[in-house]
Amino acid sequence: MYKYDVMSAKAEEFINHEEIMETLSYAEAHKDDVKLIDEIIEKAKLRKGLSHREASVLLACEIPEKIQEVYDLARQIKKDFYGNRIVMFAPLYLSNYCVNSCVYCPYHIKNKHISRKKLTQDDVRREVIALQDMGHKRLAIEAGEDPVNNPIEYILECINTIYSIKHKNGAIRRVNVNIAATTVENYRKLKEAGIGTYILFQETYHKESYEKLHPAGPKHNYAYHTEAMDRAMEGGIDDVGLGVLFGLELYKYEFAGLLMHAEHLEAAKGVGPHTISVPRIKRADDIDPSVFDNGISDDIFAKLCACIRVAVPYTGMIISTRESKEVREKVIGLGVSQISGASRTSVGGYDQPEEEDDNSAQFDVSDTRTLDEVINWLMRIGYIPSFCTACYREGRTGDRFMTLLKAGQIQNCCHPNALMTLKEYIEDYASEDTKRIGEELIQKELLNIPNPVVRAKATEYIENIHTGQRDFRF
C-alpha cells in the first residue's frame, strides 16, 4: 500500500490515489461550509497558493456568490502576477509516427488511415519561415513517440535548425518541447540544445484509467511517465509544464492530481510548474470525444481555470486553439496567460495549409483565425499580445524566475518587453487596422510603466524599433 508523500520520488506516493479520494470526499462534505470556504478564499488572497484539498473545496462549491468571489479573485491574481499581457506561441508538429496505442489520440499505432509524416530539415525550414512570416517568435515542438523515426537525435537536429533560421526580421527565440517522457541523459541533451520549457501532459492521473487508455507502448508505464518532470529537472531543465487532458477521467480527480503534482515539484525540487495547460479532448481523425463519458461543460471548464489560478498563482496557464474564440475569451479573464494563434496540428501544415485532404492532424482546431486576427481581437478586449522571450534568454528561469514573479517584480521587465515585441509585430507583420490599434495601445500602456527610467528607456527602444532595429529587452 502506497502512502501519500509529497517529497517522494515515487509517482504513486506523490500522486496518491487514496489521498485524492479522501480529498474528494472532504470537498464534497464541505462544499456548503461557508465559514470554511471564506477561510480558504481569504488564504488565497495572500497569493501564496492553496493546497490540493483546499482548492478542491472551492471547485466543489456550488454557492453562486462564492463561485463569483473565486472568479473575481482569479482575475485579480492574474492581473497582479501577469498584468494584461497574453504571451503568444504556435505548435510545430515534426512527426506523427508513434508506437503507442493511446485510445484518445489518432497517432496511435493501429491507425492505418492517418497519413504518416515526418519533416525533413528542409521541411522544418519551410515551416519555420512560414511561422516567422506570420510573426511568431515562440514555438512548442510536438512529435509522436517512435525511437526509430523520432529519436532524440532527430529532435535535437530540428531544434538546431529552428534556432538557425533568420528570415527577413523573423527569428524563433524560444523553442519549448512537448515530447514523450525520456531519460535524464536525454533531458540534459535538450537543456544543452537551449530549449525553453519541457512540456508533458499527464493525460490522466488516475492510474487504472491511465493504463487502460494506454494499453500498449512505452507510454503504458504510468510511473515512468508521471516521474518524467523529476528526471527533467535532474537533467538541468529549469522550467517544466504540466497538463491533463480533461474529459478522460472525472475532472475533480484530475484537478486534485494536477495540484498534487505541482505541490510535489515545489516541495521536492524547489520550483513548481512554469506552466499548466488545460486541454479538453477534441474530435480527431478516428477519435470521437463522445465515447469518453467525462466531458466537461464550458462553465465547468471556466471554473477549473479559475480554481487553478487561485491555487497556483505563480504558474503560467496555457490554452490552445482546441477551444473556440468565445471560450478562450472567457478563460483569459480567469487566469490564462498564454495562448496559441493560427495553429496547425498537422505535420507540415504551415507551409502547405491548402491541402484540405490532409489527415495528419492530431486534433481539430476550433479557433481558426489568422494570427493577425487574434492579435487584433486581444487588443480590442484590453490585452497586450506579447512575443517576449527575454526571461529565458536573460537566464531568468526556474527558481530565479519564480522568485521574481512571486515578489511581483517580474512585471518591471515583462510589461515593457511585451510592448517592444508587440511593436516589432506591428512594424513587420500587422494589417493596417491592427497596426493602428497597436500603436494606440502601446502609447497608452507606456504610461502604465511605473518606473520613469524604465519607461523612458522603453520609449527609446520602441522608437528605435520603428527605425529598423530589433530585439531590445530588459
Secondary structure, DSSP 8 states (H G I E B T S, - for coil): -----TT-SSHHHHS-HHHHHHHHHHHHHTTT-HHHHHHHHHHHTTTS---HHHHHHHHH---HHHHHHHHHHHHHHHHHHHTTEEEEEEEEEEE-------TT-TTSTT--SS---B--HHHHHHHHHHHHHHT--EEEEEE---TTTS-HHHHHHHHHHHHH-EETTEE--EEEEE-----HHHHHHHHHTT-S-EE---B-S-HHHHHHHS-SSGGG-HHHHHTHHHHHHHTT---EEEEB-BTSS-HHHHHHHHHHHHHHIIIIIS---SEEE--B---BTTB-GGGSTT---HHHHHHHHHHHHHHSTTSEEEE-TTS-HHHHHHHHTTT--EEE-S---STTTTT-TT-TT----SS--S----HHHHHHHHHHTT-EEE---HHHHTT--HHHHHHHHHTT-THHHHHHHHHHHHHHHHHHT--HHHHHHHHHHHHHHHTT---HHHHHHHHHHHHHHHTT------
